[in-house]
Amino acid sequence: MSTYLITIALILGIALVGIGVDRLYRGFARKNPQLGPFRDGERGCGSCSGGSGCSGGSCHS
């Protein structure tokens, strides 16, 4: 039973850390627009949404 509870706590903790990192990343991107386009997780490749870094059909939107 304790293994089950530890596993649930670890999965929840990893998910919360991931959400926290994503929020920090988005905040940093908002505060530093001079660094160029940042990857947008909602649009497939992301790098292509900024118009740089992709060649040919490497991104599918």
MIMAR-71032 format. One record per atom (N, C-alpha, C): residue in three letters; x, y, z; residue number from 1; atom name. Coordinates in nm, 3 decimals, always signed. Last residue first. Example, Ala and Ser with C-alpha at 12.3 -4.5 7.8 and 13.67 -1.06 7.14 Angstrom:
# MIMAR-71032
("Ser" (+1.285 -0.225 +0.708) 2 "N")
("Ser" (+1.367 -0.106 +0.714) 2 "CA")
("Ser" (+1.290 +0.003 +0.787) 2 "C")
("Ala" (+1.319 -0.569 +0.780) 1 "N")
("Ala" (+1.230 -0.450 +0.780) 1 "CA")
("Ala" (+1.320 -0.330 +0.780) 1 "C")
***
This chain:
# MIMAR-71032
("Ser" (+0.167 +2.185 -3.935) 61 "N")
("Ser" (+0.075 +2.261 -3.851) 61 "CA")
("Ser" (-0.066 +2.212 -3.868) 61 "C")
("His" (+0.467 +2.033 -3.931) 60 "N")
("His" (+0.330 +2.010 -3.978) 60 "CA")
("His" (+0.235 +2.082 -3.885) 60 "C")
("Cys" (+0.796 +2.080 -4.043) 59 "N")
("Cys" (+0.691 +2.110 -3.946) 59 "CA")
("Cys" (+0.555 +2.087 -4.010) 59 "C")
("Ser" (+0.954 +2.016 -4.257) 58 "N")
("Ser" (+0.987 +1.957 -4.128) 58 "CA")
("Ser" (+0.882 +1.983 -4.022) 58 "C")
("Gly" (+0.951 +2.066 -4.536) 57 "N")
("Gly" (+0.831 +2.021 -4.467) 57 "CA")
("Gly" (+0.859 +1.961 -4.331) 57 "C")
("Gly" (+1.197 +2.317 -4.551) 56 "N")
("Gly" (+1.106 +2.228 -4.620) 56 "CA")
("Gly" (+0.983 +2.193 -4.539) 56 "C")
("Ser" (+1.332 +2.390 -4.236) 55 "N")
("Ser" (+1.349 +2.383 -4.380) 55 "CA")
("Ser" (+1.251 +2.284 -4.438) 55 "C")
("Cys" (+1.350 +2.619 -3.964) 54 "N")
("Cys" (+1.290 +2.503 -4.031) 54 "CA")
("Cys" (+1.318 +2.507 -4.180) 54 "C")
("Gly" (+1.454 +2.851 -3.850) 53 "N")
("Gly" (+1.500 +2.721 -3.803) 53 "CA")
("Gly" (+1.441 +2.600 -3.873) 53 "C")
("Ser" (+1.178 +3.079 -3.828) 52 "N")
("Ser" (+1.321 +3.049 -3.840) 52 "CA")
("Ser" (+1.349 +2.907 -3.795) 52 "C")
("Gly" (+0.919 +3.155 -3.777) 51 "N")
("Gly" (+0.971 +3.176 -3.911) 51 "CA")
("Gly" (+1.119 +3.147 -3.924) 51 "C")
("Gly" (+0.787 +3.097 -3.550) 50 "N")
("Gly" (+0.862 +3.221 -3.550) 50 "CA")
("Gly" (+0.924 +3.251 -3.685) 50 "C")
("Ser" (+0.690 +2.850 -3.607) 49 "N")
("Ser" (+0.590 +2.957 -3.590) 49 "CA")
("Ser" (+0.657 +3.093 -3.586) 49 "C")
("Cys" (+0.906 +2.684 -3.604) 48 "N")
("Cys" (+0.859 +2.731 -3.734) 48 "CA")
("Cys" (+0.758 +2.844 -3.720) 48 "C")
("Ser" (+0.927 +2.618 -3.340) 47 "N")
("Ser" (+1.033 +2.699 -3.398) 47 "CA")
("Ser" (+0.988 +2.759 -3.530) 47 "C")
("Gly" (+0.674 +2.469 -3.329) 46 "N")
("Gly" (+0.706 +2.583 -3.245) 46 "CA")
("Gly" (+0.812 +2.673 -3.303) 46 "C")
("Cys" (+0.554 +2.228 -3.414) 45 "N")
("Cys" (+0.699 +2.242 -3.410) 45 "CA")
("Cys" (+0.742 +2.359 -3.322) 45 "C")
("Gly" (+0.246 +2.273 -3.272) 44 "N")
("Gly" (+0.334 +2.174 -3.334) 44 "CA")
("Gly" (+0.481 +2.198 -3.311) 44 "C")
("Arg" (+0.156 +2.492 -3.089) 43 "N")
("Arg" (+0.159 +2.494 -3.236) 43 "CA")
("Arg" (+0.262 +2.397 -3.291) 43 "C")
("Glu" (+0.177 +2.502 -2.817) 42 "N")
("Glu" (+0.045 +2.477 -2.871) 42 "CA")
("Glu" (+0.043 +2.466 -3.022) 42 "C")
("Gly" (+0.431 +2.577 -2.742) 41 "N")
("Gly" (+0.392 +2.438 -2.726) 41 "CA")
("Gly" (+0.258 +2.404 -2.787) 41 "C")
("Asp" (+0.645 +2.771 -2.906) 40 "N")
("Asp" (+0.505 +2.772 -2.863) 40 "CA")
("Asp" (+0.458 +2.628 -2.859) 40 "C")
("Arg" (+0.961 +2.898 -2.839) 39 "N")
("Arg" (+0.884 +2.783 -2.882) 39 "CA")
("Arg" (+0.744 +2.790 -2.823) 39 "C")
("Phe" (+1.008 +3.245 -2.907) 38 "N")
("Phe" (+1.022 +3.126 -2.824) 38 "CA")
("Phe" (+0.930 +3.018 -2.875) 38 "C")
("Pro" (+1.190 +3.481 -3.097) 37 "N")
("Pro" (+1.069 +3.400 -3.079) 37 "CA")
("Pro" (+1.099 +3.275 -2.997) 37 "C")
("Gly" (+1.416 +3.695 -2.906) 36 "N")
("Gly" (+1.362 +3.631 -3.025) 36 "CA")
("Gly" (+1.241 +3.545 -2.995) 36 "C")
("Leu" (+1.501 +3.846 -2.700) 35 "N")
("Leu" (+1.575 +3.723 -2.726) 35 "CA")
("Leu" (+1.520 +3.645 -2.844) 35 "C")
("Gln" (+1.328 +4.050 -2.649) 34 "N")
("Gln" (+1.444 +4.081 -2.732) 34 "CA")
("Gln" (+1.526 +3.956 -2.766) 34 "C")
("Pro" (+1.142 +3.972 -2.462) 33 "N")
("Pro" (+1.107 +3.956 -2.604) 33 "CA")
("Pro" (+1.225 +3.982 -2.697) 33 "C")
("Asn" (+1.137 +3.886 -2.173) 32 "N")
("Asn" (+1.256 +3.902 -2.257) 32 "CA")
("Asn" (+1.224 +3.884 -2.405) 32 "C")
("Lys" (+0.898 +3.841 -2.046) 31 "N")
("Lys" (+0.981 +3.950 -1.995) 31 "CA")
("Lys" (+1.103 +3.978 -2.083) 31 "C")
("Arg" (+0.796 +3.618 -2.181) 30 "N")
("Arg" (+0.721 +3.743 -2.183) 30 "CA")
("Arg" (+0.809 +3.862 -2.143) 30 "C")
("Ala" (+0.986 +3.424 -2.117) 29 "N")
("Ala" (+0.967 +3.461 -2.258) 29 "CA")
("Ala" (+0.894 +3.595 -2.269) 29 "C")
("Phe" (+0.944 +3.404 -1.842) 28 "N")
("Phe" (+1.073 +3.450 -1.893) 28 "CA")
("Phe" (+1.060 +3.497 -2.037) 28 "C")
("Gly" (+0.683 +3.301 -1.844) 27 "N")
("Gly" (+0.711 +3.430 -1.782) 27 "CA")
("Gly" (+0.842 +3.490 -1.831) 27 "C")
("Arg" (+0.727 +3.053 -1.969) 26 "N")
("Arg" (+0.640 +3.152 -2.034) 26 "CA")
("Arg" (+0.662 +3.292 -1.976) 26 "C")
("Tyr" (+0.897 +2.936 -1.774) 25 "N")
("Tyr" (+0.941 +2.954 -1.913) 25 "CA")
("Tyr" (+0.858 +3.060 -1.983) 25 "C")
("Leu" (+0.728 +2.923 -1.551) 24 "N")
("Leu" (+0.851 +3.003 -1.546) 24 "CA")
("Leu" (+0.902 +3.034 -1.686) 24 "C")
("Arg" (+0.535 +2.746 -1.654) 23 "N")
("Arg" (+0.497 +2.884 -1.617) 23 "CA")
("Arg" (+0.618 +2.974 -1.607) 23 "C")
("Asp" (+0.693 +2.516 -1.687) 22 "N")
("Asp" (+0.627 +2.578 -1.803) 22 "CA")
("Asp" (+0.587 +2.721 -1.773) 22 "C")
("Val" (+0.762 +2.465 -1.422) 21 "N")
("Val" (+0.867 +2.499 -1.518) 21 "CA")
("Val" (+0.807 +2.566 -1.641) 21 "C")
("Gly" (+0.505 +2.401 -1.319) 20 "N")
("Gly" (+0.582 +2.515 -1.267) 20 "CA")
("Gly" (+0.690 +2.560 -1.363) 20 "C")
("Ile" (+0.445 +2.170 -1.461) 19 "N")
("Ile" (+0.360 +2.288 -1.477) 19 "CA")
("Ile" (+0.434 +2.413 -1.430) 19 "C")
("Gly" (+0.650 +2.004 -1.361) 18 "N")
("Gly" (+0.641 +2.034 -1.504) 18 "CA")
("Gly" (+0.557 +2.158 -1.531) 18 "C")
("Val" (+0.577 +1.991 -1.092) 17 "N")
("Val" (+0.705 +2.052 -1.128) 17 "CA")
("Val" (+0.705 +2.090 -1.276) 17 "C")
("Leu" (+0.335 +1.852 -1.119) 16 "N")
("Leu" (+0.334 +1.990 -1.067) 16 "CA")
("Leu" (+0.465 +2.062 -1.099) 16 "C")
("Ala" (+0.428 +1.604 -1.216) 15 "N")
("Ala" (+0.335 +1.684 -1.296) 15 "CA")
("Ala" (+0.335 +1.830 -1.250) 15 "C")
("Ile" (+0.585 +1.522 -1.000) 14 "N")
("Ile" (+0.648 +1.545 -1.130) 14 "CA")
("Ile" (+0.559 +1.630 -1.219) 14 "C")
("Gly" (+0.381 +1.497 -0.802) 13 "N")
("Gly" (+0.492 +1.591 -0.786) 13 "CA")
("Gly" (+0.560 +1.624 -0.918) 13 "C")
("Leu" (+0.223 +1.292 -0.910) 12 "N")
("Leu" (+0.165 +1.425 -0.888) 12 "CA")
("Leu" (+0.275 +1.530 -0.876) 12 "C")
("Ile" (+0.413 +1.085 -0.906) 11 "N")
("Ile" (+0.353 +1.126 -1.032) 11 "CA")
("Ile" (+0.293 +1.266 -1.020) 11 "C")
("Leu" (+0.467 +1.072 -0.628) 10 "N")
("Leu" (+0.573 +1.104 -0.723) 10 "CA")
("Leu" (+0.515 +1.152 -0.856) 10 "C")
("Ala" (+0.215 +0.999 -0.524) 9 "N")
("Ala" (+0.276 +1.126 -0.483) 9 "CA")
("Ala" (+0.387 +1.168 -0.581) 9 "C")
("Ile" (+0.185 +0.747 -0.644) 8 "N")
("Ile" (+0.089 +0.853 -0.673) 8 "CA")
("Ile" (+0.148 +0.990 -0.639) 8 "C")
("Thr" (+0.402 +0.615 -0.521) 7 "N")
("Thr" (+0.395 +0.629 -0.666) 7 "CA")
("Thr" (+0.300 +0.741 -0.706) 7 "C")
("Ile" (+0.325 +0.621 -0.253) 6 "N")
("Ile" (+0.448 +0.689 -0.294) 6 "CA")
("Ile" (+0.448 +0.714 -0.444) 6 "C")
("Leu" (+0.096 +0.461 -0.266) 5 "N")
("Leu" (+0.085 +0.602 -0.226) 5 "CA")
("Leu" (+0.208 +0.682 -0.266) 5 "C")
("Tyr" (+0.214 +0.214 -0.343) 4 "N")
("Tyr" (+0.108 +0.275 -0.423) 4 "CA")
("Tyr" (+0.097 +0.425 -0.393) 4 "C")
("Thr" (+0.380 +0.161 -0.129) 3 "N")
("Thr" (+0.438 +0.178 -0.262) 3 "CA")
("Thr" (+0.339 +0.250 -0.354) 3 "C")
("Ser" (+0.195 +0.123 +0.075) 2 "N")
("Ser" (+0.281 +0.242 +0.080) 2 "CA")
("Ser" (+0.347 +0.268 -0.056) 2 "C")
("Met" (+0.082 -0.120 +0.000) 1 "N")
("Met" (+0.000 +0.000 +0.000) 1 "CA")
("Met" (+0.086 +0.127 +0.000) 1 "C")
***
